[in-house]
Amino acid sequence: MAVVTVIYVVCHGVTARIVAPVQGYFFSEITVFASVLYLPHGVRVLSTWLMGGRAAVPLVVGAFLSEWWFTEADIRALMQHMIWFSILVGALSAPVAFAILRLLGVLTQRDGARRMDWRRLLLAGMLASILNSIGQTVVFSGLMSPGHQLGVIVTYALGDMLGLVAAMLVLMLVFRALRHRAPRT
């Protein structure tokens, strides 16, 4: 569980320190709320795939630590009463998405095994992204102008999906490198 928390915080840090400044140059009013490449969403989806609903605990801890370390004090003060709701929405989006897809029969209990079809994993990530983007927009609706809400929803959804795809690509490359380094018998 600690691994999920650490990876979440590292991914959030990369997003906050590298992606957000570049994005802020082009879309400053949206950057406060959403990222066009939110790497922690990949952590949410992949950890939920591997751990099930138990992933929510390290995701909440990782999100809390990330907000504490990477959100500027004035922004954190402005959003203080909303941050807890935001953390819960984000941490629960993937477990809820997997549960919905299981209820609909799209996923089975066996799909939680380590050899899941990547298309179903992306589908779960997309649904989690939609749930998260709508939930986050509701949480922060009092702080954003109505004219920016659609842009924020789209940015959340796009950023979450791109973050998931990026996380999957990185893991694929890491596992490929590990396979190539493994001694052949």
C-alpha contacts under 8 A as a table, 3 or more apart, distances in Angstrom:
res1	aa1	res2	aa2	distance
1	M	4	V	5.36
1	M	5	T	6.66
1	M	55	A	7.40
1	M	58	P	5.76
2	A	5	T	5.08
2	A	6	V	6.18
2	A	58	P	6.68
3	V	6	V	5.17
3	V	7	I	6.05
4	V	7	I	5.22
4	V	8	Y	5.96
4	V	43	V	7.20
4	V	47	S	6.87
4	V	55	A	7.84
4	V	58	P	6.03
4	V	59	L	6.94
4	V	62	G	7.63
5	T	8	Y	5.11
5	T	9	V	6.23
5	T	58	P	5.04
5	T	59	L	6.04
5	T	61	V	6.38
5	T	62	G	4.43
6	V	9	V	5.17
6	V	10	V	6.18
6	V	62	G	6.79
7	I	10	V	5.09
7	I	11	C	6.05
7	I	43	V	7.25
8	Y	11	C	5.19
8	Y	12	H	6.04
8	Y	40	P	5.34
8	Y	43	V	6.05
8	Y	44	R	7.99
8	Y	59	L	7.10
8	Y	62	G	5.57
8	Y	63	A	7.24
8	Y	66	S	7.95
9	V	12	H	5.02
9	V	13	G	6.02
9	V	40	P	7.80
9	V	62	G	5.48
9	V	63	A	7.06
9	V	65	L	6.90
9	V	66	S	5.34
10	V	13	G	4.99
10	V	14	V	6.29
11	C	14	V	5.15
11	C	15	T	6.23
11	C	39	L	5.40
11	C	40	P	5.43
12	H	15	T	5.00
12	H	16	A	5.98
12	H	38	Y	7.39
12	H	39	L	6.56
12	H	40	P	5.75
12	H	66	S	6.30
12	H	70	F	7.92
13	G	16	A	5.00
13	G	17	R	5.83
13	G	66	S	7.15
13	G	70	F	6.54
14	V	17	R	5.35
14	V	18	I	5.51
14	V	19	V	6.91
14	V	39	L	7.95
15	T	18	I	5.60
15	T	19	V	4.78
15	T	20	A	6.05
15	T	35	S	7.50
15	T	37	L	7.00
15	T	38	Y	6.11
15	T	39	L	6.55
16	A	19	V	6.13
16	A	20	A	5.18
16	A	21	P	7.46
16	A	70	F	6.48
16	A	71	T	8.00
17	R	20	A	6.31
17	R	21	P	6.64
17	R	70	F	7.99
18	I	21	P	5.97
18	I	22	V	6.79
19	V	22	V	5.47
19	V	23	Q	6.08
19	V	35	S	7.39
19	V	36	V	7.79
19	V	37	L	6.83
20	A	23	Q	4.97
20	A	24	G	5.72
20	A	31	T	6.40
20	A	35	S	6.44
21	P	24	G	4.97
21	P	25	Y	6.42
22	V	25	Y	5.40
22	V	26	F	7.25
23	Q	26	F	5.46
23	Q	27	F	5.89
23	Q	28	S	7.22
23	Q	31	T	6.52
23	Q	35	S	7.46
23	Q	36	V	7.26
24	G	27	F	5.03
24	G	28	S	4.26
24	G	29	E	7.73
24	G	30	I	7.82
24	G	31	T	5.48
25	Y	28	S	6.18
27	F	30	I	5.64
27	F	31	T	6.14
28	S	31	T	5.25
28	S	32	V	7.11
29	E	32	V	6.35
29	E	148	H	7.86
30	I	33	F	5.64
30	I	34	A	6.09
30	I	35	S	7.93
30	I	148	H	7.26
30	I	151	G	7.17
30	I	152	V	5.86
30	I	155	T	7.76
31	T	34	A	5.27
31	T	35	S	5.92
33	F	140	F	7.83
33	F	152	V	6.91
34	A	38	Y	7.97
34	A	152	V	6.27
34	A	155	T	5.97
34	A	156	Y	5.22
34	A	159	G	7.41
35	S	38	Y	5.43
35	S	155	T	6.38
35	S	156	Y	6.38
35	S	159	G	5.42
35	S	160	D	7.97
36	V	155	T	5.54
36	V	156	Y	6.92
36	V	158	L	6.14
36	V	159	G	3.88
36	V	160	D	7.56
36	V	162	L	7.47
37	L	158	L	7.45
37	L	159	G	4.16
37	L	160	D	6.52
37	L	161	M	7.87
37	L	162	L	5.50
37	L	163	G	5.06
38	Y	41	H	6.03
38	Y	42	G	7.91
38	Y	159	G	4.96
38	Y	160	D	5.21
38	Y	161	M	7.96
38	Y	162	L	7.04
38	Y	163	G	4.67
38	Y	164	L	7.92
39	L	42	G	5.57
39	L	43	V	7.06
39	L	159	G	7.99
39	L	160	D	7.10
39	L	162	L	7.67
39	L	163	G	4.01
39	L	164	L	6.46
39	L	166	A	7.08
39	L	167	A	6.52
40	P	43	V	4.87
40	P	44	R	6.25
40	P	160	D	7.93
40	P	163	G	6.82
40	P	164	L	7.86
41	H	44	R	4.89
41	H	45	V	6.26
41	H	125	G	7.95
41	H	129	S	7.76
41	H	160	D	5.27
41	H	161	M	7.51
41	H	163	G	5.85
41	H	164	L	5.76
42	G	45	V	5.28
42	G	46	L	5.95
42	G	125	G	7.78
42	G	160	D	7.33
42	G	161	M	7.85
42	G	163	G	5.46
42	G	164	L	3.68
42	G	165	V	7.13
42	G	166	A	7.50
42	G	167	A	5.25
42	G	168	M	7.15
43	V	46	L	5.28
43	V	47	S	5.71
43	V	164	L	7.46
43	V	167	A	7.24
44	R	47	S	5.47
44	R	48	T	6.05
44	R	55	A	7.64
44	R	59	L	6.76
44	R	91	A	6.83
44	R	94	A	6.06
45	V	48	T	5.17
45	V	49	W	6.10
45	V	94	A	5.40
45	V	95	P	7.92
45	V	121	L	7.78
45	V	124	A	7.46
45	V	125	G	5.81
45	V	128	A	7.74
45	V	164	L	7.34
46	L	49	W	5.01
46	L	50	L	6.27
47	S	50	L	5.08
47	S	51	M	5.69
47	S	52	G	7.38
47	S	55	A	5.87
48	T	51	M	5.10
48	T	52	G	4.57
48	T	53	G	6.23
48	T	54	R	7.51
48	T	55	A	5.31
48	T	56	A	7.62
48	T	94	A	6.40
48	T	95	P	6.00
48	T	98	F	7.99
49	W	52	G	5.74
49	W	98	F	7.94
49	W	112	G	5.58
49	W	113	A	7.97
49	W	121	L	7.76
50	L	112	G	6.37
50	L	113	A	7.26
50	L	114	R	6.88
51	M	54	R	5.82
51	M	55	A	5.53
52	G	55	A	5.99
52	G	95	P	6.73
52	G	112	G	7.49
53	G	56	A	5.86
53	G	95	P	5.42
54	R	57	V	6.18
55	A	58	P	5.82
55	A	59	L	6.17
55	A	95	P	7.86
56	A	59	L	5.02
56	A	60	V	6.05
56	A	91	A	5.47
56	A	92	L	6.13
56	A	95	P	7.28
57	V	60	V	5.28
57	V	61	V	6.38
57	V	91	A	7.99
58	P	61	V	4.99
58	P	62	G	5.92
59	L	62	G	5.01
59	L	63	A	5.97
59	L	91	A	5.38
60	V	63	A	5.11
60	V	64	F	6.07
60	V	87	I	6.18
60	V	88	L	6.65
60	V	91	A	5.61
61	V	64	F	5.15
61	V	65	L	6.18
62	G	65	L	5.20
62	G	66	S	5.98
63	A	66	S	4.99
63	A	67	E	6.10
63	A	87	I	5.96
63	A	91	A	7.66
64	F	67	E	5.22
64	F	68	W	6.19
64	F	87	I	6.81
65	L	68	W	5.01
65	L	69	W	6.07
66	S	69	W	5.23
66	S	70	F	5.62
66	S	71	T	7.47
67	E	70	F	5.53
67	E	71	T	5.17
67	E	76	R	7.70
68	W	71	T	6.16
71	T	75	I	6.69
71	T	76	R	6.07
72	E	75	I	5.42
72	E	76	R	6.06
73	A	76	R	4.96
73	A	77	A	5.99
74	D	77	A	5.08
74	D	78	L	6.20
75	I	78	L	5.02
75	I	79	M	6.19
76	R	79	M	5.19
76	R	80	Q	5.44
76	R	83	I	7.76
77	A	80	Q	4.96
79	M	82	M	5.23
79	M	83	I	5.97
80	Q	83	I	5.48
80	Q	84	W	7.82
81	H	84	W	6.80
81	H	85	F	7.95
82	M	85	F	5.41
82	M	86	S	6.19
82	M	139	V	6.39
82	M	140	F	7.00
83	I	86	S	4.90
83	I	87	I	6.05
84	W	87	I	5.08
84	W	88	L	6.26
85	F	88	L	5.16
85	F	89	V	6.12
85	F	139	V	6.69
86	S	89	V	5.16
86	S	90	G	6.17
86	S	135	G	7.81
86	S	136	Q	5.95
86	S	139	V	6.38
87	I	90	G	5.26
87	I	91	A	6.03
88	L	91	A	5.13
88	L	92	L	5.90
89	V	92	L	5.40
89	V	93	S	5.91
89	V	132	N	6.11
89	V	135	G	6.13
89	V	136	Q	6.79
90	G	93	S	5.36
90	G	94	A	7.82
90	G	132	N	5.67
90	G	136	Q	7.70
91	A	94	A	6.96
91	A	95	P	7.90
92	L	95	P	5.44
92	L	96	V	5.99
93	S	96	V	5.33
93	S	97	A	6.07
93	S	128	A	4.84
93	S	129	S	7.20
93	S	131	L	5.91
93	S	132	N	5.50
94	A	97	A	5.00
94	A	98	F	6.21
94	A	124	A	7.21
94	A	125	G	6.81
94	A	127	L	7.92
94	A	128	A	4.78
94	A	129	S	7.88
95	P	98	F	5.25
95	P	99	A	6.19
95	P	128	A	7.97
96	V	99	A	5.01
96	V	100	I	6.12
96	V	128	A	7.29
97	A	100	I	5.14
97	A	101	L	6.25
97	A	124	A	5.79
97	A	125	G	7.58
97	A	127	L	5.66
97	A	128	A	5.01
97	A	131	L	7.62
98	F	101	L	5.17
98	F	102	R	6.16
98	F	107	L	7.58
98	F	124	A	5.85
98	F	128	A	7.97
99	A	102	R	5.07
99	A	103	L	6.19
100	I	103	L	5.05
100	I	104	L	6.21
101	L	104	L	5.03
101	L	105	G	6.18
101	L	106	V	5.17
101	L	107	L	5.54
101	L	124	A	7.16
102	R	105	G	4.99
102	R	106	V	5.81
102	R	107	L	4.61
102	R	108	T	5.73
102	R	109	Q	7.52
103	L	106	V	7.67
103	L	107	L	7.99
104	L	107	L	7.65
105	G	108	T	6.51
106	V	120	R	7.98
107	L	110	R	7.94
107	L	111	D	5.92
107	L	120	R	7.48
108	T	111	D	5.29
108	T	112	G	7.62
109	Q	112	G	5.82
109	Q	113	A	7.94
110	R	113	A	5.51
111	D	114	R	7.86
111	D	115	R	7.45
111	D	116	M	5.32
111	D	117	D	7.68
112	G	115	R	7.96
112	G	116	M	6.70
113	A	116	M	6.21
116	M	120	R	7.32
116	M	121	L	6.99
117	D	120	R	5.46
117	D	121	L	6.47
118	W	121	L	4.88
118	W	122	L	6.14
119	R	122	L	5.06
119	R	123	L	6.12
120	R	123	L	4.84
120	R	124	A	6.14
121	L	124	A	5.12
121	L	125	G	6.15
122	L	125	G	4.83
122	L	126	M	5.98
122	L	164	L	7.76
122	L	165	V	7.93
123	L	126	M	5.00
123	L	127	L	6.22
124	A	127	L	5.20
124	A	128	A	6.06
125	G	128	A	4.98
125	G	129	S	5.95
125	G	160	D	7.96
125	G	161	M	6.75
125	G	164	L	6.97
126	M	129	S	4.91
126	M	130	I	6.22
126	M	157	A	7.68
126	M	160	D	7.94
126	M	161	M	6.20
127	L	130	I	5.08
127	L	131	L	6.18
128	A	131	L	5.08
128	A	132	N	5.95
129	S	132	N	5.01
129	S	133	S	5.93
129	S	156	Y	7.24
129	S	157	A	5.12
129	S	160	D	5.58
129	S	161	M	6.58
130	I	133	S	5.15
130	I	134	I	6.16
130	I	157	A	5.73
131	L	134	I	5.43
131	L	135	G	5.99
132	N	135	G	5.03
132	N	136	Q	5.84
132	N	156	Y	7.57
132	N	157	A	7.64
133	S	136	Q	5.24
133	S	137	T	6.09
133	S	152	V	7.86
133	S	153	I	5.20
133	S	154	V	7.57
133	S	156	Y	5.02
133	S	157	A	5.55
134	I	137	T	5.20
134	I	138	V	6.28
134	I	153	I	6.34
135	G	138	V	5.15
135	G	139	V	6.20
136	Q	139	V	4.95
136	Q	140	F	6.13
137	T	140	F	5.26
137	T	141	S	5.49
137	T	149	Q	6.82
137	T	152	V	7.05
137	T	153	I	6.36
138	V	141	S	5.05
139	V	142	G	7.68
140	F	143	L	5.51
140	F	144	M	6.67
141	S	144	M	5.52
141	S	145	S	7.71
141	S	146	P	7.83
141	S	149	Q	7.44
142	G	145	S	7.88
144	M	148	H	6.56
144	M	149	Q	6.78
145	S	148	H	5.52
145	S	149	Q	6.78
146	P	149	Q	5.33
147	G	150	L	7.18
148	H	151	G	5.23
148	H	152	V	6.14
149	Q	152	V	5.05
149	Q	153	I	6.18
150	L	153	I	5.08
150	L	154	V	6.17
151	G	154	V	5.19
151	G	155	T	5.99
152	V	155	T	4.96
152	V	156	Y	6.00
153	I	156	Y	5.19
153	I	157	A	6.21
154	V	157	A	5.17
154	V	158	L	5.91
155	T	158	L	5.11
155	T	159	G	5.65
156	Y	159	G	5.14
156	Y	160	D	5.93
157	A	160	D	5.26
157	A	161	M	6.23
158	L	161	M	5.24
158	L	162	L	6.04
159	G	162	L	5.17
159	G	163	G	5.90
160	D	163	G	5.02
160	D	164	L	6.20
161	M	164	L	5.06
161	M	165	V	6.23
162	L	165	V	5.08
162	L	166	A	6.02
163	G	166	A	5.09
163	G	167	A	6.08
164	L	167	A	5.09
164	L	168	M	6.12
165	V	168	M	5.10
165	V	169	L	6.14
166	A	169	L	5.10
166	A	170	V	6.15
167	A	170	V	5.16
167	A	171	L	6.14
168	M	171	L	5.15
168	M	172	M	6.04
169	L	172	M	5.03
169	L	173	L	6.24
170	V	173	L	5.17
170	V	174	V	6.14
171	L	174	V	4.95
171	L	175	F	6.03
172	M	175	F	5.25
172	M	176	R	6.04
173	L	176	R	5.02
173	L	177	A	6.10
174	V	177	A	5.15
174	V	178	L	6.20
175	F	178	L	4.97
175	F	179	R	6.13
176	R	179	R	5.11
176	R	180	H	6.30
177	A	180	H	5.13
177	A	181	R	6.25
178	L	181	R	5.12
178	L	182	A	6.13
179	R	182	A	5.22
